[in-house]
């Protein structure tokens, strides 16, 4: 189990990596990206933990090694062919993590690193379950130097192994955003055999 100090250290590292990732999105196709393994649109993907799955978005994507975009303990990472969209997912283990604390921690990181133009959060039950709560938060961030807007969606849900967090970043664009929303809505988690407690 992670100690509170280790959790805070992870969050500090994660904040820096997410900030760098968003700047990289803003740089667009000019940014160099590590090579990855292509994934087919609609392919069911699972991370290292095998605690969750989602379907790959449309438009041409590659799977990268953990630590290429996010921190080294990320579960799965994807990059779009045009380098203008990225996905990083984490599994937050430990009894100190809950849906509420992970959502609040990510929101604080976004506010600390960027000018946040808007935040909208919706909560619901994961499809196919009667007790697994999920949060979907949409951020519009503005890079302070370039003025570039970056759209970020974060889907957070409880699984049998901890709290799953899938972060999708993209430059504005209707087709890209629609594809990422479909990907996030496809998230499925490994459920425990008994109903989860409070989030």
PyMOL commands that set and color helices and strands:
alter all, ss='L'
color gray80, all
select helices_A, chain A and resi 4-30+99-113+174-185
alter helices_A, ss='H'
color red, helices_A
select strands_A, chain A and resi 37-39+44-46+52-55+61-64+76-80+85-92+115-125+133-142+149-159+162-171+188-189
alter strands_A, ss='S'
color yellow, strands_A
deselect
rebuild
show_as cartoon
